[in-house]
Amino acid sequence: MDAFLKATGDSPKIVGGDFNGWHPIWGSPVANARGGDVVDLVYGNELVVCNVGDSPTFETITHGRHRDSIIDITLASESIYHLVSEWQVNPQICTSSQHHAIEFYLNSPNSDLYTNYNTSTFIYKSKKACWPLFNETLHLHLTQSDILDINISALNPSELDDLIAKVVEIIHIACRKSMRMRGKGGKYKPPLVVRRTRGSELEIIKLHHRIQEAKRRGLAIEDLVQQHMTLKAAYAQNLRAESTKSFRDFCSLQTKENVWSLTNRLLKESTARRPPTTLKINNKFTANNYETATALLNHFYPPDLPDTDPPSSRADCPPRMTLWTLMMNHPSLQRRCWST
């Protein structure tokens, strides 16, 4: 981490994770050696701790006892620390983890940015499409163009790409005429597996709040802790079962895909995958693109090693002949060489 921070220099950074250290700077009641190392990392790289309050970020139950601590830290560069606001711990987002989720706002000065929560690859809402209008528009534009008269087998790759682009654009026109488009910032829907287990998750959250309230009032929490462990075990088992069922349903539907599901995904435009900028080699991460490219080249195309095979010492091994020796000793080559 220290090597990465120093390699990136003055670039604005936000770092978050489980640092497994205690220190009063981020709300822990006491400090330990690990916390001191983290503080040195923070001050040595001109970072600022964004944690606010003393809400525990880690909670677990071991041997029937409830334990909590503040070991998850959010760090930001001094240049962008003022853009971080409303930092808080949210124990309701991921109840199956011992670590609580951390939320905060990054107030970007660019007002044109937006968050696209719609993870669907579909562009058009085909469920309420006007199919007669679609057929009419599609037929009109196909007949007005010369696509129907083209001999596809005679096209070269470049001409075939142009033809495909024209067909896709005509499909776009017909879809926009006959059906509504999906918005860029559609309402986020959690995965189906999460929605099916939402009831059990809410019960765990309510019981977690009861445990926290009992701790604040100094009441016994042993029975609540045991009930909490039982509910979490049942929730984990139910989540695995629903995940398996969802994957089986997905596999069984692949042979029943209709043409519009496939067409909508093909029409969806997405950015190309970016190559990795850091890579873990020998338990160390590369610091920049040059080191990453060098590591990949050395891994897939290692340098040639020197030849360690001993030279042949057999007496019957014929001597090596050069091209000039071969030409001078071969009659046909000799005549051809000197005749020219």
C-alpha positions as CSV (number, residue, x, y, z in Angstrom):
1,M,0.0,0.0,0.0
2,D,2.8,2.4,0.9
3,A,4.6,1.7,-2.4
4,F,1.3,2.3,-4.4
5,L,0.6,5.6,-2.6
6,K,4.1,6.9,-3.2
7,A,4.1,5.8,-6.8
8,T,0.9,7.6,-7.6
9,G,2.2,10.8,-6.2
10,D,-0.1,13.8,-6.0
11,S,-3.0,12.0,-7.7
12,P,-6.2,12.3,-5.6
13,K,-7.0,9.0,-3.9
14,I,-9.7,7.5,-1.7
15,V,-8.6,4.3,0.1
16,G,-11.0,2.1,2.2
17,G,-10.7,-1.3,3.7
18,D,-10.1,-3.5,6.8
19,F,-6.8,-2.2,8.2
20,N,-7.2,-4.4,11.4
21,G,-5.8,-1.6,13.6
22,W,-7.1,0.4,16.6
23,H,-6.5,4.0,17.2
24,P,-8.5,6.9,18.7
25,I,-8.1,8.9,15.5
26,W,-10.8,6.8,13.9
27,G,-12.9,6.2,17.0
28,S,-11.3,3.2,18.7
29,P,-11.1,3.6,22.5
30,V,-7.5,2.3,22.6
31,A,-4.6,2.0,20.3
32,N,-2.4,-1.0,19.3
33,A,0.8,-1.5,17.4
34,R,-1.1,-2.2,14.1
35,G,-3.0,1.1,14.6
36,G,0.3,3.0,15.0
37,D,1.6,1.5,11.7
38,V,-1.6,2.7,10.0
39,V,-1.2,6.2,11.4
40,D,2.4,6.3,10.1
41,L,1.0,5.3,6.7
42,V,-1.6,8.0,6.8
43,Y,0.7,10.9,7.8
44,G,3.5,9.7,5.6
45,N,1.4,9.9,2.5
46,E,-0.6,13.1,3.3
47,L,-3.9,11.4,3.8
48,V,-6.8,12.2,6.1
49,V,-9.0,9.8,8.0
50,C,-12.7,10.2,7.0
51,N,-14.2,8.1,9.8
52,V,-16.8,9.9,11.9
53,G,-18.2,8.8,15.3
54,D,-17.6,5.6,17.2
55,S,-20.0,3.2,15.6
56,P,-18.4,-0.3,15.3
57,T,-17.5,-1.4,11.8
58,F,-16.9,-5.0,12.7
59,E,-19.2,-7.2,14.9
60,T,-19.0,-10.9,15.6
61,I,-20.1,-13.5,18.1
62,T,-17.4,-16.0,19.4
63,H,-18.1,-18.5,22.1
64,G,-21.4,-16.9,22.8
65,R,-19.9,-13.5,23.4
66,H,-20.5,-10.4,21.3
67,R,-17.4,-8.5,20.2
68,D,-17.1,-5.3,18.1
69,S,-14.4,-2.9,17.0
70,I,-13.6,-0.1,14.6
71,I,-11.1,-1.5,12.1
72,D,-12.5,-0.4,8.7
73,I,-11.1,2.9,7.7
74,T,-11.7,5.3,4.9
75,L,-8.7,7.5,3.8
76,A,-8.7,10.4,1.4
77,S,-6.0,12.7,-0.1
78,E,-5.8,16.2,1.5
79,S,-6.8,17.7,-1.9
80,I,-10.2,16.0,-2.0
81,Y,-10.9,15.5,1.7
82,H,-13.3,18.4,1.7
83,L,-15.4,16.7,-1.0
84,V,-16.2,13.7,1.3
85,S,-19.4,14.2,3.4
86,E,-22.0,12.3,5.4
87,W,-19.7,9.4,6.3
88,Q,-21.5,6.7,8.2
89,V,-21.7,3.0,9.1
90,N,-24.7,1.2,7.8
91,P,-25.2,-2.3,9.4
92,Q,-28.4,-3.0,7.3
93,I,-26.8,-3.3,3.8
94,C,-25.0,-6.6,4.2
95,T,-26.2,-8.6,7.2
96,S,-24.4,-11.8,6.2
97,S,-21.0,-10.2,6.7
98,Q,-19.2,-9.4,10.0
99,H,-18.1,-6.1,8.5
100,H,-20.7,-3.3,8.2
101,A,-21.0,-1.3,5.0
102,I,-19.6,2.2,5.0
103,E,-21.5,5.0,3.1
104,F,-20.3,8.5,2.2
105,Y,-20.9,11.1,-0.5
106,L,-18.2,12.3,-2.8
107,N,-19.3,15.8,-3.9
108,S,-17.9,16.1,-7.4
109,P,-17.6,19.6,-8.8
110,N,-18.8,18.2,-12.2
111,S,-22.6,18.5,-12.1
112,D,-22.9,16.5,-15.3
113,L,-22.0,13.2,-13.7
114,Y,-24.8,10.8,-12.9
115,T,-25.0,7.3,-11.5
116,N,-26.6,4.7,-13.8
117,Y,-28.2,2.1,-11.5
118,N,-29.9,0.4,-14.3
119,T,-27.8,-2.7,-14.9
120,S,-30.0,-4.1,-17.6
121,T,-28.6,-4.6,-21.1
122,F,-31.9,-3.9,-22.8
123,I,-32.5,-0.6,-24.6
124,Y,-36.2,-0.8,-25.5
125,K,-39.3,-1.8,-23.6
126,S,-40.6,-4.4,-26.0
127,K,-43.4,-5.7,-23.7
128,K,-45.7,-2.8,-24.7
129,A,-44.5,-2.4,-28.3
130,C,-46.8,-1.6,-31.2
131,W,-45.8,-4.4,-33.5
132,P,-47.8,-3.3,-36.5
133,L,-46.0,0.0,-36.5
134,F,-42.7,-1.8,-36.0
135,N,-43.4,-4.1,-39.0
136,E,-44.5,-1.1,-41.2
137,T,-41.5,1.0,-40.3
138,L,-39.0,-1.9,-40.7
139,H,-40.5,-2.8,-44.1
140,L,-40.5,0.8,-45.3
141,H,-36.9,1.4,-44.6
142,L,-35.7,-1.9,-45.9
143,T,-37.5,-1.4,-49.2
144,Q,-36.2,2.2,-49.5
145,S,-32.7,1.0,-49.2
146,D,-30.8,-1.4,-51.4
147,I,-30.2,-4.0,-48.7
148,L,-32.7,-6.6,-50.0
149,D,-30.9,-6.6,-53.4
150,I,-27.4,-7.1,-52.1
151,N,-25.6,-10.4,-52.7
152,I,-24.2,-11.0,-49.3
153,S,-21.9,-13.8,-50.4
154,A,-20.1,-11.5,-52.7
155,L,-19.2,-8.9,-50.0
156,N,-15.7,-8.5,-48.6
157,P,-15.3,-8.1,-44.8
158,S,-15.4,-4.3,-44.9
159,E,-18.6,-4.2,-47.0
160,L,-20.2,-6.8,-44.8
161,D,-19.6,-4.6,-41.7
162,D,-21.2,-1.6,-43.5
163,L,-24.2,-3.8,-44.3
164,I,-24.6,-4.9,-40.7
165,A,-24.4,-1.3,-39.5
166,K,-27.2,-0.3,-41.9
167,V,-29.4,-3.1,-40.7
168,V,-28.8,-2.3,-37.1
169,E,-29.6,1.3,-37.7
170,I,-32.9,0.4,-39.4
171,I,-33.8,-1.8,-36.4
172,H,-33.0,1.1,-34.1
173,I,-35.4,3.4,-36.2
174,A,-38.2,0.8,-36.1
175,C,-37.8,0.3,-32.4
176,R,-37.8,4.0,-31.6
177,K,-41.0,4.4,-33.6
178,S,-42.9,1.5,-32.0
179,M,-41.7,1.2,-28.4
180,R,-40.4,3.3,-25.5
181,M,-36.7,3.4,-24.5
182,R,-35.4,2.5,-21.1
183,G,-34.1,5.5,-19.1
184,K,-30.4,5.9,-18.2
185,G,-31.1,6.2,-14.4
186,G,-33.7,3.5,-13.9
187,K,-34.7,2.4,-10.5
188,Y,-32.2,0.0,-9.1
189,K,-33.5,-3.5,-8.4
190,P,-31.5,-5.9,-6.3
191,P,-30.8,-9.4,-7.7
192,L,-33.7,-11.9,-7.6
193,V,-31.9,-14.0,-5.1
194,V,-31.7,-11.0,-2.7
195,R,-35.4,-10.2,-3.2
196,R,-36.4,-13.7,-2.4
197,T,-34.6,-13.7,0.9
198,R,-35.5,-10.2,1.9
199,G,-37.8,-11.3,4.7
200,S,-35.1,-13.2,6.5
201,E,-32.7,-10.3,6.1
202,L,-35.2,-7.9,7.7
203,E,-35.6,-10.2,10.7
204,I,-31.8,-10.3,11.2
205,I,-31.6,-6.5,11.0
206,K,-34.4,-6.1,13.6
207,L,-32.7,-8.5,16.0
208,H,-29.4,-6.8,15.5
209,H,-31.1,-3.5,16.6
210,R,-32.5,-5.3,19.7
211,I,-29.0,-6.5,20.6
212,Q,-27.6,-3.0,20.3
213,E,-30.4,-1.5,22.4
214,A,-30.0,-4.2,25.1
215,K,-26.2,-3.4,25.3
216,R,-26.9,0.3,25.7
217,R,-29.4,-0.5,28.6
218,G,-27.0,-3.0,30.2
219,L,-29.4,-5.9,29.8
220,A,-28.5,-9.6,29.2
221,I,-28.0,-10.4,25.5
222,E,-27.1,-14.1,25.6
223,D,-30.6,-15.3,24.4
224,L,-30.7,-12.6,21.7
225,V,-27.2,-13.5,20.6
226,Q,-28.1,-17.2,20.3
227,Q,-31.3,-16.3,18.3
228,H,-29.2,-14.0,16.1
229,M,-26.7,-16.8,15.3
230,T,-29.6,-19.3,14.5
231,L,-31.3,-16.8,12.1
232,K,-28.0,-16.0,10.3
233,A,-27.2,-19.7,9.8
234,A,-30.7,-20.2,8.4
235,Y,-30.4,-17.1,6.2
236,A,-27.0,-18.3,4.8
237,Q,-28.5,-21.7,4.0
238,N,-31.5,-20.2,2.3
239,L,-29.3,-17.8,0.3
240,R,-27.2,-20.6,-1.0
241,A,-30.3,-22.6,-2.0
242,E,-31.9,-19.6,-3.8
243,S,-28.6,-18.9,-5.6
244,T,-28.4,-22.4,-6.8
245,K,-32.0,-22.4,-8.0
246,S,-31.5,-19.1,-9.7
247,F,-28.5,-20.4,-11.6
248,R,-30.4,-23.5,-12.7
249,D,-33.2,-21.4,-14.0
250,F,-30.8,-19.2,-15.9
251,C,-29.2,-22.3,-17.5
252,S,-32.6,-23.8,-18.4
253,L,-33.7,-20.6,-20.1
254,Q,-30.8,-20.3,-22.5
255,T,-32.4,-22.7,-25.0
256,K,-35.7,-20.7,-25.0
257,E,-34.3,-17.3,-25.7
258,N,-36.5,-15.3,-28.1
259,V,-35.2,-13.1,-30.8
260,W,-35.9,-9.8,-29.0
261,S,-33.9,-10.7,-26.0
262,L,-30.9,-11.4,-28.2
263,T,-31.4,-8.4,-30.4
264,N,-31.7,-6.0,-27.5
265,R,-28.4,-7.2,-26.1
266,L,-26.7,-7.0,-29.4
267,L,-27.9,-3.4,-29.8
268,K,-26.6,-2.4,-26.4
269,E,-23.4,-0.4,-26.7
270,S,-20.8,-0.8,-24.0
271,T,-17.3,0.4,-23.5
272,A,-14.3,-1.8,-24.1
273,R,-12.7,-3.5,-21.2
274,R,-9.7,-1.6,-19.9
275,P,-6.4,-3.5,-19.4
276,P,-5.2,-3.8,-15.8
277,T,-3.0,-0.9,-14.5
278,T,-1.7,-2.9,-11.5
279,L,-0.7,-6.5,-11.2
280,K,0.3,-8.7,-8.3
281,I,3.7,-10.4,-9.1
282,N,5.6,-12.3,-6.3
283,N,3.3,-10.8,-3.6
284,K,4.0,-7.3,-4.8
285,F,1.8,-5.0,-6.9
286,T,3.1,-3.0,-9.9
287,A,3.0,0.7,-9.5
288,N,2.3,1.9,-13.1
289,N,1.4,0.8,-16.6
290,Y,5.0,0.3,-17.6
291,E,5.8,-2.1,-14.8
292,T,2.5,-4.0,-15.5
293,A,3.4,-4.4,-19.2
294,T,6.9,-5.5,-18.4
295,A,5.6,-8.1,-15.9
296,L,3.1,-9.5,-18.4
297,L,5.8,-9.7,-21.1
298,N,8.2,-11.5,-18.7
299,H,5.5,-13.9,-17.6
300,F,4.2,-14.9,-21.1
301,Y,7.4,-14.4,-23.1
302,P,10.3,-15.1,-20.7
303,P,13.8,-14.4,-22.0
304,D,15.7,-17.2,-23.7
305,L,18.0,-19.1,-21.4
306,P,21.6,-19.9,-22.6
307,D,22.1,-23.3,-24.2
308,T,23.3,-25.7,-21.5
309,D,23.5,-28.8,-23.7
310,P,27.1,-30.0,-24.1
311,P,28.5,-30.1,-27.6
312,S,28.6,-33.5,-29.3
313,S,32.0,-35.2,-28.9
314,R,31.3,-38.3,-31.0
315,A,34.0,-39.2,-33.5
316,D,31.5,-40.3,-36.1
317,C,29.7,-36.9,-36.1
318,P,30.1,-35.3,-39.5
319,P,31.6,-31.8,-39.6
320,R,29.3,-28.9,-40.1
321,M,29.3,-27.6,-43.7
322,T,28.8,-24.0,-44.5
323,L,26.7,-22.8,-47.5
324,W,29.8,-21.9,-49.4
325,T,31.4,-25.4,-48.8
326,L,28.2,-27.1,-50.0
327,M,28.1,-25.0,-53.2
328,M,31.8,-25.7,-53.9
329,N,31.5,-29.5,-53.4
330,H,28.1,-30.1,-55.1
331,P,28.7,-30.6,-58.9
332,S,25.3,-29.3,-60.1
333,L,25.4,-26.3,-57.7
334,Q,29.0,-25.6,-58.7
335,R,28.2,-25.5,-62.5
336,R,25.2,-23.3,-61.8
337,C,27.1,-20.9,-59.6
338,W,30.1,-20.4,-61.9
339,S,27.9,-20.3,-65.1
340,T,26.2,-17.2,-63.8
